Amino acid sequence: MSSVAAPADRRFRRAHVKPARRGWRWRTKAAPLARYAVVALVLAYGAYRGAIATVRAHVLQVNRIVVRGNERLSQGEILALLNGLRGQNLVWADLGAWRARLLASPWVRDAALRRSLPSTVEVIVLERQPIGIGRIQNEMYVIDDRGVIIDQYGPPYADLDLPIIDGLAASSGQGRSLADGARAELAARVIAALKVRPEIGRRLSQIDVSDLGNAAVILSGDSAVIELGDDQFLSRLQTYLELAPALHERVPEVDSVDVRFDNRIYVRPAMKSGKKR
């Protein structure tokens, strides 16, 4: 038997068809879902950061003000000057501007404000120290050692045991200041020198600084004007006090005593009319 070769019939061949991609539909849906997920995450993160910022802003609000260094000014008076600071953000509050408000008070010589986390502002106040009651143009003022007028003297300051200071008036060319700084400084030096001997310092009743080269004082219990010059105030006054009994014996009514010169004391008797120079 002979073999018969039959030609291959292409109609019976299996067609080479690529299978359909089943993941196509899933991917078309996944892309928008991914975008939505990203947007949702961004929104959630933004909300989280906003919540954190809100919490931090609340925590960093100034809700406590601590005041130190004040003596004459009450804490209430200082807090009144800082009205509006409480509730501000601790980080962004302009402490320089609030310091300027404090310095506007005549009693405040200097001030410092410091932040203290999480919500406190510390206020350190340096007050002016009154040295005397300045008599200027027939008015009485509480003044400090720089000649700064702190306030007009009145009943609220009746507790101040301070000498009266004359001759403080500033010249017309010194602007709006009523007191001359150099004269105030001379008076401050006299007061500081006499404080070394409290028993003498307590007797200081009046100071006259009209002459910058010659401070004159009056002690309580003694009507004499004692001229001390511009230095050695305590030693010169002690010289007078040692000789005062003998001087008053010889001159019952003394107008003034000049102790500026070593080993010499010049005494001017009071006028018979009782008027002083």
C-alpha positions as a printed Julia matrix, in Angstrom:
277×3 Matrix{Float64}:
   0.0     0.0     0.0
   1.29    3.29   -0.98
   1.03    6.26    1.32
  -0.97    9.24    0.18
   0.17   12.65    1.14
  -2.78   14.9     1.83
  -2.16   18.59    1.78
  -2.71   20.29    5.05
  -6.02   22.17    5.18
  -5.63   25.54    6.8
  -9.31   25.57    7.6
  -8.73   23.07   10.35
  -5.88   24.95   11.98
  -6.52   26.66   15.37
  -6.32   30.32   14.89
  -3.54   32.05   16.88
  -5.69   34.61   18.79
  -4.26   36.53   21.68
  -6.33   36.12   24.85
  -8.27   39.23   26.05
  -6.67   41.23   28.9
  -8.97   40.84   31.87
  -7.13   43.55   33.97
  -7.95   46.36   31.55
 -11.26   47.23   33.15
  -9.77   47.09   36.67
  -6.98   49.47   35.69
  -9.37   51.97   34.16
 -11.24   52.09   37.45
  -8.14   52.05   39.64
  -6.63   55.24   38.2
  -9.47   57.55   39.32
  -9.64   55.75   42.64
  -5.94   56.4    43.17
  -6.39   60.05   42.34
  -9.29   60.31   44.76
  -7.23   58.57   47.4
  -4.35   61.03   46.92
  -6.73   63.98   47.15
  -8.32   62.5    50.26
  -4.92   62.01   51.85
  -3.9    65.58   51.05
  -7.14   66.9    52.53
  -6.75   64.72   55.6
  -3.16   65.87   56.08
  -4.21   69.49   55.67
  -6.96   69.03   58.23
  -4.48   67.37   60.59
  -1.97   70.21   60.2
  -4.73   72.76   60.65
  -5.85   71.07   63.84
  -2.28   71.0    65.12
  -1.82   74.68   64.25
  -5.07   75.54   66.04
  -4.02   73.63   69.14
  -0.58   75.24   69.09
  -2.04   78.7    68.57
  -4.26   78.2    71.59
  -1.4    76.87   73.7
   0.89   79.77   72.71
  -1.62   82.46   73.6
  -0.38   84.75   76.38
  -2.51   83.98   79.42
  -0.08   84.8    82.23
   1.92   87.98   82.87
   4.44   87.9    85.72
   5.62   91.3    87.04
   8.83   91.78   89.05
  10.8    94.75   90.35
   7.88   97.1    90.99
   7.71   98.9    94.32
   5.86  102.18   93.93
   3.72  101.06   91.02
   1.18   98.38   91.85
   0.88   95.24   89.77
  -2.56   96.4    88.67
  -1.13   99.67   87.34
   1.48   97.81   85.33
  -1.05   95.31   83.95
  -3.25   98.26   82.95
  -0.35   99.58   80.85
  -0.14   96.13   79.22
  -3.85   95.86   78.57
  -4.3    93.88   75.34
  -1.17   91.75   75.6
  -3.05   88.86   77.18
  -4.5    86.67   74.43
  -1.89   87.55   71.82
   0.33   84.89   70.28
   3.44   84.54   72.44
   5.75   84.1    69.46
   4.47   86.98   67.35
   3.66   89.54   70.06
   5.68   92.75   69.58
   7.31   92.99   73.01
   9.25   96.09   71.96
   6.01   98.0    71.48
   4.71   96.82   74.86
   7.97   97.9    76.49
   7.49  101.35   74.98
   4.1   101.51   76.68
   5.7   100.78   80.03
   8.37  103.43   79.5
   5.63  105.99   78.95
   4.91  105.78   82.69
   6.91  108.47   84.55
   7.7   105.97   87.31
   9.33  103.44   84.93
  13.0   104.11   84.3
  13.56  100.91   82.32
  11.73   97.68   81.57
  12.37   94.3    79.98
   9.86   91.74   78.69
  10.74   88.09   78.12
   8.84   85.18   76.58
   8.48   82.03   78.66
   6.93   79.04   76.93
   4.22   78.04   76.59
   2.12   81.1    77.49
   3.87   83.46   79.92
   5.41   86.91   79.55
   7.82   87.98   82.3
   8.02   91.73   82.96
  10.98   93.19   84.87
  10.51   96.82   85.88
  13.18   99.26   87.07
  11.46  102.17   88.77
  12.77  105.69   89.13
  14.06  106.47   92.59
  12.84  109.83   93.91
  15.57  111.84   95.64
  13.67  114.95   96.61
  10.74  117.28   96.25
  11.7   119.84   93.64
  10.32  123.34   94.05
  10.03  124.72   90.52
   8.04  127.8    89.57
   6.12  127.67   92.84
   5.05  124.07   92.2
   6.26  120.95   94.01
   7.34  117.87   92.07
   8.73  114.43   92.91
  12.01  114.16   90.98
  14.7   111.53   90.44
  18.5   111.83   90.35
  18.46  112.84   86.67
  16.05  115.69   87.23
  13.18  113.78   85.65
   9.86  114.89   87.07
   8.04  111.77   88.18
   4.83  113.38   89.33
   3.43  116.46   90.99
   3.84  116.23   94.73
   0.63  115.72   96.67
  -1.13  113.59   99.32
  -0.33  110.26   97.6
   3.35  110.92   98.32
   3.0   112.09  101.9
   4.92  108.99  103.02
   8.07  110.15  101.21
  10.55  111.63  103.66
  12.58  113.65  101.16
  14.35  117.01  101.26
  13.05  120.01   99.36
  15.33  120.96   96.46
  15.48  124.54   95.22
  17.32  125.97   92.22
  16.4   123.16   89.81
  14.73  125.3    87.17
  16.09  124.64   83.68
  17.13  127.46   81.4
  14.81  128.52   78.6
  17.02  126.8    76.02
  16.54  123.31   77.44
  13.29  122.47   75.75
  10.25  121.44   77.7
  12.11  120.07   80.73
  11.37  121.92   83.96
  14.37  120.6    85.85
  18.04  120.95   84.93
  19.86  117.62   84.84
  23.19  118.99   86.08
  21.58  120.64   89.1
  19.61  117.5    89.87
  22.83  115.48   89.67
  24.51  117.85   92.15
  21.62  117.45   94.57
  21.79  113.67   94.16
  25.5   113.68   95.01
  24.86  115.68   98.19
  22.1   113.28   99.27
  24.19  110.18   98.49
  27.19  111.55  100.43
  25.14  112.29  103.53
  23.45  108.88  103.49
  26.75  107.39  104.64
  25.93  108.93  108.02
  22.2   108.23  108.46
  21.98  110.39  111.58
  23.09  113.34  109.43
  21.24  112.34  106.29
  17.95  112.23  108.18
  18.41  115.86  109.2
  18.73  117.08  105.64
  15.75  119.41  105.17
  16.56  121.55  102.13
  19.12  121.74   99.33
  19.74  124.72   97.07
  21.58  124.01   93.82
  21.11  127.39   92.13
  24.91  127.66   91.97
  26.38  124.58   90.29
  29.66  125.21   92.08
  28.2   125.58   95.55
  25.47  123.38   97.0
  23.86  124.85  100.11
  21.87  122.86  102.67
  19.64  123.48  105.68
  19.35  120.92  108.46
  16.26  120.32  110.52
  16.52  122.1   113.83
  18.97  124.65  112.44
  18.02  127.68  110.36
  21.53  128.4   109.05
  22.26  127.97  105.34
  25.43  125.86  105.1
  27.46  126.3   101.92
  29.28  123.08  101.01
  30.78  123.73   97.56
  30.72  120.99   94.95
  32.55  118.15   96.75
  33.54  116.81  100.19
  29.98  117.4   101.31
  29.98  115.07  104.32
  33.33  116.12  105.78
  32.49  119.81  105.45
  29.11  119.37  107.05
  30.66  117.39  109.89
  33.06  120.31  110.45
  30.12  122.64  110.78
  28.26  120.33  113.18
  31.32  120.06  115.42
  31.64  123.85  115.61
  27.94  124.72  115.57
  27.49  125.01  119.38
  30.4   127.47  119.66
  29.27  129.41  116.6
  25.75  129.88  117.91
  27.12  130.96  121.24
  29.02  133.78  119.6
  26.4   134.53  116.95
  22.92  133.7   118.24
  21.22  134.24  114.88
  23.22  132.87  111.97
  22.15  133.55  108.4
  24.71  131.4   106.61
  27.95  129.51  107.15
  30.54  128.96  104.44
  32.67  125.85  105.05
  34.16  125.48  101.57
  37.64  126.61  102.63
  40.04  124.46  104.65
  40.66  125.64  108.22
  38.38  128.63  107.74
  34.69  129.13  108.37
  32.87  132.26  107.38
  29.74  133.13  109.34
  27.18  135.67  108.23
  24.85  136.88  110.99
  21.17  137.23  110.26
  19.87  140.7   109.5
  18.19  142.43  112.43
  14.92  142.43  110.52
  15.14  138.67  110.4
  15.35  138.59  106.61
  17.77  136.25  104.97
  19.73  136.87  101.86
